[in-house]
């Protein structure tokens, strides 16, 4: 099955690959997108479905209005605080996590909206520990300077939340399925190798046992012949 997946995955574009250490960036889509824009649109669809499912009050969010809905930073900060809350439930030591302070009535394009986005970026760096190569700046979202990094950062945030049981987008679920299959195959290979080693050991033990038996029989026969010769010599002396 993995061979079929790998064959299909090679048909996707590589424009999003900027860091070989990122699991998502190493992945290829199952669909042969011809441009980066098509790929980004598909990611926005997935992220929009994910957010609208978790936050019913944001049910109107779609791939088409994705950036417009998030540019005031309200939903971003709301989600960050919910991830913090999930972490506190799982790890008591996380009780000191700092929540994002944001203005829920901030209008897009205002100073308050920009401050909300800045609060989320600070949280992503300091709490979620998103690597710099996947981070974005306020203008990347507000002025649409780097839509790609904004999307990649959200995916990293989703992975961070998954550690504490927070729902993840479909693309992340797909990642985990592939990882489980790869791990399963590794375990099978490891088991096969262990069985092979066991069979080799058994064969070696059998060969040693056969050799020892032959050596024992040879010694026994030689002793028998020596005893007979000694008996015959004694008879001749008499």
C-alpha beads as a LAMMPS data file, in Angstrom:
LAMMPS data file: protein, C-alpha beads

238 atoms
237 bonds

1 atom types
1 bond types

-500.0 500.0 xlo xhi
-500.0 500.0 ylo yhi
-500.0 500.0 zlo zhi

Masses

1 110.0

Atoms # bond

1 1 1 0.000 0.000 0.000
2 1 1 2.833 2.397 0.835
3 1 1 4.291 1.900 -2.624
4 1 1 0.993 2.984 -4.164
5 1 1 0.830 6.020 -1.864
6 1 1 4.376 7.031 -2.653
7 1 1 3.761 6.666 -6.375
8 1 1 0.665 8.855 -6.185
9 1 1 2.261 11.448 -3.939
10 1 1 5.117 12.099 -6.374
11 1 1 2.667 13.765 -8.765
12 1 1 2.180 16.834 -6.527
13 1 1 4.034 20.120 -6.714
14 1 1 6.999 20.865 -4.477
15 1 1 6.652 24.643 -4.239
16 1 1 5.863 24.532 -0.512
17 1 1 9.037 22.659 0.372
18 1 1 11.289 25.065 2.261
19 1 1 12.533 22.951 5.164
20 1 1 13.283 19.254 4.855
21 1 1 12.828 18.741 8.614
22 1 1 9.142 19.621 8.587
23 1 1 6.832 16.648 8.188
24 1 1 4.234 18.609 6.281
25 1 1 6.746 20.225 3.993
26 1 1 8.178 16.837 3.094
27 1 1 4.718 15.557 2.208
28 1 1 3.189 15.799 -1.212
29 1 1 -0.527 16.106 -1.794
30 1 1 -2.489 13.193 -3.146
31 1 1 -3.722 15.450 -5.922
32 1 1 -1.570 16.733 -8.796
33 1 1 -1.945 20.481 -8.177
34 1 1 -0.411 22.428 -11.044
35 1 1 0.319 25.640 -9.109
36 1 1 1.156 26.761 -5.601
37 1 1 -2.053 28.812 -5.525
38 1 1 -4.129 25.673 -6.086
39 1 1 -2.258 23.918 -3.317
40 1 1 -2.702 26.826 -0.911
41 1 1 -6.390 27.016 -1.729
42 1 1 -6.788 23.335 -0.862
43 1 1 -5.002 23.924 2.442
44 1 1 -7.294 26.881 3.190
45 1 1 -10.324 24.683 2.501
46 1 1 -9.040 22.102 4.946
47 1 1 -8.190 24.670 7.620
48 1 1 -11.519 26.474 7.159
49 1 1 -13.439 23.211 7.651
50 1 1 -11.356 22.478 10.740
51 1 1 -11.918 25.878 12.366
52 1 1 -15.615 26.108 11.498
53 1 1 -16.170 22.666 13.033
54 1 1 -14.390 23.560 16.277
55 1 1 -15.918 27.029 16.520
56 1 1 -19.578 27.028 15.399
57 1 1 -19.733 30.813 15.752
58 1 1 -17.247 30.918 12.878
59 1 1 -19.235 28.522 10.693
60 1 1 -19.227 31.043 7.855
61 1 1 -15.471 30.762 7.331
62 1 1 -14.506 29.279 3.955
63 1 1 -11.446 29.064 1.739
64 1 1 -12.624 32.188 -0.100
65 1 1 -12.912 34.403 2.984
66 1 1 -10.301 32.572 5.065
67 1 1 -7.791 35.399 5.409
68 1 1 -10.491 38.054 5.860
69 1 1 -11.956 36.121 8.791
70 1 1 -8.593 35.708 10.499
71 1 1 -6.918 39.049 9.818
72 1 1 -8.328 40.714 12.954
73 1 1 -6.595 38.044 15.075
74 1 1 -9.649 37.249 17.193
75 1 1 -10.099 33.610 16.180
76 1 1 -6.335 33.055 16.217
77 1 1 -6.041 34.205 19.829
78 1 1 -9.202 32.339 20.804
79 1 1 -7.758 29.114 19.437
80 1 1 -4.387 29.707 21.121
81 1 1 -6.103 30.099 24.496
82 1 1 -8.158 26.953 23.920
83 1 1 -4.966 25.013 23.184
84 1 1 -3.520 26.365 26.439
85 1 1 -6.604 25.165 28.290
86 1 1 -6.293 21.698 26.740
87 1 1 -2.627 21.596 27.761
88 1 1 -3.515 22.492 31.352
89 1 1 -5.971 19.591 31.515
90 1 1 -3.378 17.119 30.258
91 1 1 -0.273 18.495 31.991
92 1 1 -0.697 20.147 35.391
93 1 1 2.742 21.717 34.895
94 1 1 1.225 23.731 32.035
95 1 1 -0.856 25.799 34.451
96 1 1 1.565 28.703 34.038
97 1 1 1.012 29.011 30.279
98 1 1 0.315 32.592 29.314
99 1 1 -2.913 33.251 27.427
100 1 1 -3.176 35.676 24.539
101 1 1 -4.651 38.995 25.608
102 1 1 -6.819 40.174 22.756
103 1 1 -9.730 42.441 21.921
104 1 1 -12.669 40.411 20.705
105 1 1 -14.300 43.428 19.023
106 1 1 -11.240 44.423 16.976
107 1 1 -12.076 45.452 13.421
108 1 1 -9.872 44.450 10.507
109 1 1 -7.311 47.056 9.540
110 1 1 -7.198 48.702 12.957
111 1 1 -4.384 48.919 15.474
112 1 1 -6.261 46.545 17.787
113 1 1 -6.492 43.932 15.035
114 1 1 -2.763 44.183 14.370
115 1 1 -2.084 43.886 18.109
116 1 1 -4.227 40.734 18.270
117 1 1 -2.204 39.158 15.468
118 1 1 1.036 40.149 17.213
119 1 1 -0.172 38.489 20.421
120 1 1 -0.853 35.273 18.523
121 1 1 2.573 35.376 16.852
122 1 1 4.225 35.796 20.253
123 1 1 2.274 32.810 21.584
124 1 1 3.198 30.689 18.556
125 1 1 6.889 31.423 19.100
126 1 1 7.086 31.196 22.885
127 1 1 4.428 28.620 23.797
128 1 1 3.886 26.463 20.704
129 1 1 7.599 26.735 19.815
130 1 1 6.958 27.028 16.081
131 1 1 10.303 27.175 14.282
132 1 1 11.249 30.455 12.639
133 1 1 11.244 28.955 9.155
134 1 1 7.500 28.324 9.588
135 1 1 6.613 31.591 11.322
136 1 1 4.877 34.585 9.791
137 1 1 4.787 38.295 10.585
138 1 1 1.749 40.530 11.004
139 1 1 2.038 41.967 7.492
140 1 1 2.177 38.468 6.015
141 1 1 -1.460 38.068 7.042
142 1 1 -2.782 41.624 7.139
143 1 1 -1.131 42.812 3.918
144 1 1 -1.032 39.324 2.318
145 1 1 2.755 39.430 1.992
146 1 1 3.333 35.754 2.788
147 1 1 0.152 33.709 2.749
148 1 1 2.115 30.489 2.499
149 1 1 3.956 30.889 5.804
150 1 1 0.757 31.890 7.559
151 1 1 -0.868 28.633 6.465
152 1 1 2.193 26.567 7.372
153 1 1 2.248 28.162 10.820
154 1 1 -1.406 27.244 11.390
155 1 1 -0.625 23.647 10.487
156 1 1 2.208 23.611 13.030
157 1 1 -0.164 25.048 15.632
158 1 1 -2.588 22.230 14.827
159 1 1 0.155 19.655 15.427
160 1 1 1.014 21.318 18.726
161 1 1 -2.617 21.159 19.843
162 1 1 -2.848 17.502 18.836
163 1 1 -0.446 16.657 21.677
164 1 1 -3.203 17.659 24.094
165 1 1 -6.143 16.086 22.289
166 1 1 -7.219 19.105 20.239
167 1 1 -8.860 18.292 16.909
168 1 1 -6.635 18.523 13.822
169 1 1 -7.263 19.264 10.117
170 1 1 -7.674 16.404 7.656
171 1 1 -4.164 16.881 6.230
172 1 1 -2.654 16.282 9.687
173 1 1 -4.789 13.178 10.172
174 1 1 -3.485 11.944 6.838
175 1 1 0.097 12.569 7.997
176 1 1 -0.471 10.495 11.108
177 1 1 -1.995 7.658 9.084
178 1 1 1.087 7.556 6.861
179 1 1 3.376 7.625 9.898
180 1 1 1.460 4.732 11.471
181 1 1 1.737 2.704 8.266
182 1 1 5.456 3.407 8.020
183 1 1 5.951 2.420 11.664
184 1 1 3.870 -0.721 11.103
185 1 1 6.025 -1.668 8.118
186 1 1 9.175 -1.042 10.150
187 1 1 7.880 -3.319 12.889
188 1 1 7.121 -6.012 10.319
189 1 1 10.614 -5.680 8.866
190 1 1 12.108 -5.791 12.347
191 1 1 10.059 -8.882 13.170
192 1 1 11.074 -10.543 9.905
193 1 1 14.730 -9.797 10.635
194 1 1 14.350 -11.158 14.168
195 1 1 12.765 -14.322 12.802
196 1 1 15.584 -14.619 10.275
197 1 1 18.158 -14.268 13.051
198 1 1 16.305 -16.892 15.086
199 1 1 16.272 -19.319 12.161
200 1 1 19.966 -18.691 11.574
201 1 1 20.676 -19.379 15.241
202 1 1 18.598 -22.543 15.119
203 1 1 20.414 -23.705 12.000
204 1 1 23.763 -22.949 13.597
205 1 1 22.766 -24.842 16.754
206 1 1 21.591 -27.806 14.681
207 1 1 24.842 -27.825 12.739
208 1 1 26.815 -27.733 15.979
209 1 1 24.714 -30.534 17.427
210 1 1 25.274 -32.647 14.306
211 1 1 29.015 -31.966 14.391
212 1 1 29.201 -32.855 18.079
213 1 1 27.249 -36.047 17.471
214 1 1 29.591 -37.063 14.639
215 1 1 32.624 -36.271 16.793
216 1 1 31.150 -38.250 19.683
217 1 1 30.398 -41.234 17.442
218 1 1 33.923 -41.101 16.012
219 1 1 35.426 -41.059 19.484
220 1 1 33.148 -43.889 20.589
221 1 1 34.067 -46.052 17.589
222 1 1 37.784 -45.396 18.069
223 1 1 37.549 -46.340 21.721
224 1 1 35.640 -49.490 20.785
225 1 1 38.322 -50.453 18.245
226 1 1 41.076 -49.763 20.743
227 1 1 39.348 -51.939 23.316
228 1 1 39.007 -54.771 20.790
229 1 1 42.649 -54.517 19.797
230 1 1 43.702 -54.593 23.425
231 1 1 41.539 -57.665 24.023
232 1 1 43.032 -59.458 21.016
233 1 1 46.558 -58.671 22.182
234 1 1 45.796 -60.090 25.585
235 1 1 44.381 -63.250 24.008
236 1 1 47.528 -63.722 21.948
237 1 1 49.691 -63.416 25.046
238 1 1 47.753 -66.169 26.750

Bonds

1 1 1 2
2 1 2 3
3 1 3 4
4 1 4 5
5 1 5 6
6 1 6 7
7 1 7 8
8 1 8 9
9 1 9 10
10 1 10 11
11 1 11 12
12 1 12 13
13 1 13 14
14 1 14 15
15 1 15 16
16 1 16 17
17 1 17 18
18 1 18 19
19 1 19 20
20 1 20 21
21 1 21 22
22 1 22 23
23 1 23 24
24 1 24 25
25 1 25 26
26 1 26 27
27 1 27 28
28 1 28 29
29 1 29 30
30 1 30 31
31 1 31 32
32 1 32 33
33 1 33 34
34 1 34 35
35 1 35 36
36 1 36 37
37 1 37 38
38 1 38 39
39 1 39 40
40 1 40 41
41 1 41 42
42 1 42 43
43 1 43 44
44 1 44 45
45 1 45 46
46 1 46 47
47 1 47 48
48 1 48 49
49 1 49 50
50 1 50 51
51 1 51 52
52 1 52 53
53 1 53 54
54 1 54 55
55 1 55 56
56 1 56 57
57 1 57 58
58 1 58 59
59 1 59 60
60 1 60 61
61 1 61 62
62 1 62 63
63 1 63 64
64 1 64 65
65 1 65 66
66 1 66 67
67 1 67 68
68 1 68 69
69 1 69 70
70 1 70 71
71 1 71 72
72 1 72 73
73 1 73 74
74 1 74 75
75 1 75 76
76 1 76 77
77 1 77 78
78 1 78 79
79 1 79 80
80 1 80 81
81 1 81 82
82 1 82 83
83 1 83 84
84 1 84 85
85 1 85 86
86 1 86 87
87 1 87 88
88 1 88 89
89 1 89 90
90 1 90 91
91 1 91 92
92 1 92 93
93 1 93 94
94 1 94 95
95 1 95 96
96 1 96 97
97 1 97 98
98 1 98 99
99 1 99 100
100 1 100 101
101 1 101 102
102 1 102 103
103 1 103 104
104 1 104 105
105 1 105 106
106 1 106 107
107 1 107 108
108 1 108 109
109 1 109 110
110 1 110 111
111 1 111 112
112 1 112 113
113 1 113 114
114 1 114 115
115 1 115 116
116 1 116 117
117 1 117 118
118 1 118 119
119 1 119 120
120 1 120 121
121 1 121 122
122 1 122 123
123 1 123 124
124 1 124 125
125 1 125 126
126 1 126 127
127 1 127 128
128 1 128 129
129 1 129 130
130 1 130 131
131 1 131 132
132 1 132 133
133 1 133 134
134 1 134 135
135 1 135 136
136 1 136 137
137 1 137 138
138 1 138 139
139 1 139 140
140 1 140 141
141 1 141 142
142 1 142 143
143 1 143 144
144 1 144 145
145 1 145 146
146 1 146 147
147 1 147 148
148 1 148 149
149 1 149 150
150 1 150 151
151 1 151 152
152 1 152 153
153 1 153 154
154 1 154 155
155 1 155 156
156 1 156 157
157 1 157 158
158 1 158 159
159 1 159 160
160 1 160 161
161 1 161 162
162 1 162 163
163 1 163 164
164 1 164 165
165 1 165 166
166 1 166 167
167 1 167 168
168 1 168 169
169 1 169 170
170 1 170 171
171 1 171 172
172 1 172 173
173 1 173 174
174 1 174 175
175 1 175 176
176 1 176 177
177 1 177 178
178 1 178 179
179 1 179 180
180 1 180 181
181 1 181 182
182 1 182 183
183 1 183 184
184 1 184 185
185 1 185 186
186 1 186 187
187 1 187 188
188 1 188 189
189 1 189 190
190 1 190 191
191 1 191 192
192 1 192 193
193 1 193 194
194 1 194 195
195 1 195 196
196 1 196 197
197 1 197 198
198 1 198 199
199 1 199 200
200 1 200 201
201 1 201 202
202 1 202 203
203 1 203 204
204 1 204 205
205 1 205 206
206 1 206 207
207 1 207 208
208 1 208 209
209 1 209 210
210 1 210 211
211 1 211 212
212 1 212 213
213 1 213 214
214 1 214 215
215 1 215 216
216 1 216 217
217 1 217 218
218 1 218 219
219 1 219 220
220 1 220 221
221 1 221 222
222 1 222 223
223 1 223 224
224 1 224 225
225 1 225 226
226 1 226 227
227 1 227 228
228 1 228 229
229 1 229 230
230 1 230 231
231 1 231 232
232 1 232 233
233 1 233 234
234 1 234 235
235 1 235 236
236 1 236 237
237 1 237 238
